[in-house]
Every structure is written in structure tokens, then in C-alpha cells.
Amino acid sequence: MNEHGIETDDEGLIRLQKLLAQSGVASRRKCEELMLEGAVEVDGEVVTRLGTKVDPRTAVIRVEGKRLPPISEKVYLVLNKPRGVVSTMSDPEGRRTLGDLVADRPERLFHVGRLDTDTTGLIILTNDGDFAQRMAHPSYEVDKTYVAEVEGEVFRRTTKQLLEGVTLDDGPVTVRKVRIVEASEAKSIVELVIHEGRNRIVRRLLDHVGHPVRRLTRTAIGPVRLGRLGTGEMRELTSAELGELLDSAQL
């Protein structure tokens, strides 16, 4: 048995249906049914032969098209960053950092992308350097959802302008979706989905269309949602979330 509680043989292999069951996919019997139905793929090949052995650390396994993350010593955490915390692991000026929030973790963690000091919400932390690098690279960037409280009343014409594309001083920005959550003369709340990671991009974007941001929260990165995670709280990514992100990063 390895450190993850997965029972492997002397060569580090395990029967596929046993791995699926131990990974929480379904009961052993149901996992066998899924294999016989052709719903399980290993490294791009459909596997229907019960008793097939795989290496749980390296096999790329999909069940009904969904990726099952490999068994690994790597950690993937999601944190709800409080306002005023700097998106670095340490700070020479002594400001509060992400590193302070995870000081009790034994791993050497990297942050995936960053959030402005005055922006709250979702940030991913990991000790998987390849994953962190891929997730931050523009060609792999996944959709990120933000909720902004802005000055003034936002009208449909502004959301149309955003969706049609806005060019800032460092180039055009593509906005995938925009939704007015509420609007009044004094302030509005809007939700935006973009996949850009440029510095202060959401603030600059909304400022450009005449609605300076008062408060900003990132509520989702791809399939990972903030949900009920409290400010400063942390949790591990679920198997489904991690599987989808590994696919996005082509890992």
C-alpha cells in the first residue's frame, strides 16, 4: 500500500477496477460494469478487460470522458484570499502574504497566477511547479469569473461594449460573458468571465467603460468555484476539479 492508501503490488501496479473503486468513482461492481460498457479509457485506449493492471501514478485515466487525476504526492489547494493580502509567498516590506496564510503547511507551495492586494477571492496554491507554470501561461489560461461592485449604473449598452471587445493601452481584451447582477444610480454589481491574466485587467477594463471598481472578488477559475469557502479559508481541489484543470493544462 502506498502513502495514499491505494493498494499496489510490488511493481507499483493495481487492478484498474480496484483503483477506480478506491478513488471513489463508484463501488467495485459498478466500476466493473463501467469498464465492460466501454466507459473507461487508459492512455487514450478503451479498456474492457477486467483485471487489467495500471500504474496509478502515471496512467491517464478517464471515466465517461472525465479525467481521474493520478495518484501523487502533489497538493492542489484553493484559498479564498482576504483583502490586503499580497499575492506572493513572502514580502520584504513585511506585508501579509499568501505564505503567511499557509505557514502551517509542510510543502513548498507556489501560487497559480495572482490577485491584486485589494482583490479578494479564489487563488490556487500547489507544490506542482509544472502545473503552476502551465496554468499561468496565456495559451492554457482557463476562464476566470469575477464579481465587481462598481460606481454608477451599468446599462445593457455597456455590457454590449464589453462583449464586442475593448482595447486597453496594452492591447485588446476578450470578455467571454458579462451579467448585470444589480444596478442602481449610485452603484452596480456585475459578473464578468475572462481568461486574461494581465495585471489589474478587470479594474482597468471597467474603468475604461466608465465604472471604477469599488470591490472585486474572483469567484471561479474554470470548474473551481468559491462556493461557501470563508475568507482566509482553504480546501483541497476535488478530484473532478483537478482532472478538468489537468486537461486544460494538457498535463
N, C-alpha and C positions, 0 to 999 in steps of 0.2 A: 504493500500500500504506500502511495506517495504522500507528500505533506498535505495534499488537498483531499485526502480521504478517498481517492479513486484507487481501486484495487487493480494493480497491473501485475503482469508476470515478470520473470527475471529479466526479460528483454525490454521491459517498459511498455508492453503491449496489453490491450484489453479487448475483449469481445465488444463489437460495436453496439449491440442492443443493451449490453450491461452499462457501457459508458453513457448511452442516451438516458437510461433509467437513473443512473447515479447523478447525472447532470440536471435531473428534474424535468426532463422533457415530458415523460409520462411513465406509467407502470411498465415493467419489463415486458409483459404480454402485449400491451398497446404498442410499445416500441417495435416489437417483432412484427406486429400487424402493419405498422408504418413501413418497415423495410420490405415486407412481402408485397405491399401495394406500390412499391417503387417510389416512395416519398422521401427516401434518404439517399443523399449523394455524398461521396467521399472523393475529394480532389477532382471534382467535375464528373465523376462516373457514378451512375446509379448502382447501389449495392443492395441486392435482394437476398444474398446467401447468408443465412443465419450462422453465427459463429465466426464471421469474418473479423479478423483482429486488426486494430489500428493503433497508431501511436497518438495518444490524446494530446501531446504537446505540439505536434506538427500537422496533423491531419486537418484539412479544410472541410468541415462537415456542414451540410445543410439539411434541414428537416422541413419539408414542404416549402422549399425555397429560402427558408430563413437560416442565417448563419448561426452556428453554435460556436462560441468563442473557444479557442484552445485552452487546455489546462496549463496554467502559467503561474509563475511566482510574481508576475507583474500586478500592480494595483491600479485601478482606474476609479477616481473619486470625483464626485460632483459637489461643489461648495456653493452656498449662497453668500456671495461676498457682501459684507456690510459697506455702507458709505464711509469714505475716509480711509479705507484700507488700500495701500499701494499694491498694484499687480506685479510684485517682484517677490522673490523668496527672502531677500534681505535688503536693508536700506542704510547707506552710510549716514543719512541725516537723522536716523533713529525714528522714522515714522513707522506706524503699524503696517505690517506687511502680511501677505498670504503665508509666509513662513512662520509668522507668529501664531496663526490660526491652526497650523498643522504641526506645531512644535513637538507634540507628544507622539507623532508617527515615527517609526524607526527608519522608513525608507527615505532615500534622497529623491524628492519629488520635483517635477517640472510643471509649470503652468502651461496650458494649451491656449495660446493667444493671451489677450489681456483685456481688462476693462479699465476705463478711466477711474481715477481715485474717487471721484464723486458719483460714479455709476454703481448701482447695486446689481445683484443677481448672479446668474449662472456662470461658473467658471469650472473647467475640468482640470484636475491635477493627476499626474501619473508618474511612475518611475520608468515608463517605457519611452525612451528617447526617440525611437523611430516613429512611434505613434504621434508623439507631441509635435515632431517636425513636420510630418505629413499633414496633420490636422491644421497646422498653421499656414501651410503652403497654399497660395491662391488657387492653384489648379485643382486642389482637393477640397476646397472650403465648402462646408455644408451650410445650409440655411440657418440663419440666426434670427430669433424673434425678439423684438424689443417692445416695451410699453413705455411711452413717453407722456409726461404731463407737460403741456406747452402753454405759452402765453397766447391769448386771443382765441377767437372762434375759428376752427378749421372747417372749411366748406368742401363739398364734393369736387369743386374745380381744382383745389389744392391736391387732393388725392390723385386726381387725373394727371396733374402736372408731374407728380412724383412717379407715377407708373409709366408715364411717357419717357421718363429719363431726365436727370438733372446733371449738368456738367459743373463740377466744382473746380477750384484752381489746380487741383492735381489730377483732373480727368473726370470722365463720366461715371455715374453711379447707377447701377441697375437695382431697382426696387421690385421685389417679386410680388409682394402683396401689401396693401395698406387698408386699415379699417379704422373708422372713427368710432371709438368706444362711447365717448360722450363729448358734447360740445356746448359751451355757453359763451357769452360775450367775453368774460374775463379769462377763461382757460378751457382747454380741451384735453382729452386723453386719446392718443392714437396708438395703434399697434402696427408695427412695420416688420416685414420679413425681408432681410437682405443676406447676401453671402459674403459681403466685403468684410475685410478686417482692418481697413485703413484707420489711422489714428483719428479718434473723435468723429468718426464718419456720420453717425446718426445725429449728433448735435449740429455738425456743420450743415448737414442736409436740411434739417428742419429750420435752422437759422436762415438758410438760403431762401426758403419759401416763406419767410416772414413770421415764423413761430418759434422764438427762442425756447429752449428746453429748460424747465424748472427741475424736473426729476426724471431719471431714466433708469429702467431696470431691464436686464436681459432675462427673458422668461424661458427661452428654449434654445438648444443647439441641436439641430437635426431632430432625432427622436427623443432626445433627453429634455424633460420638462421640469421646471422648478417645483410645480405642484405645491405641496404643503411644507416644503423644506424651509425651516425658520432661518432668519438672518444669522449668519455665522455658523449654521449647521452644515453637516457634511454627510454624504451617504456613498455607498459603492454603486457604480453603474450596474444595472440589471444585465443579465445575460443577453436579453433581446436588444437593449440599447447598445451594448458593446459590440454585438455581432453586426448591427447596422453601421456603426461608426467604422469598424474594421473594414467593412466592404467599401464604404465611402473613401477611406484612405488607401484602398487597394492593398491591404496587408493580409 
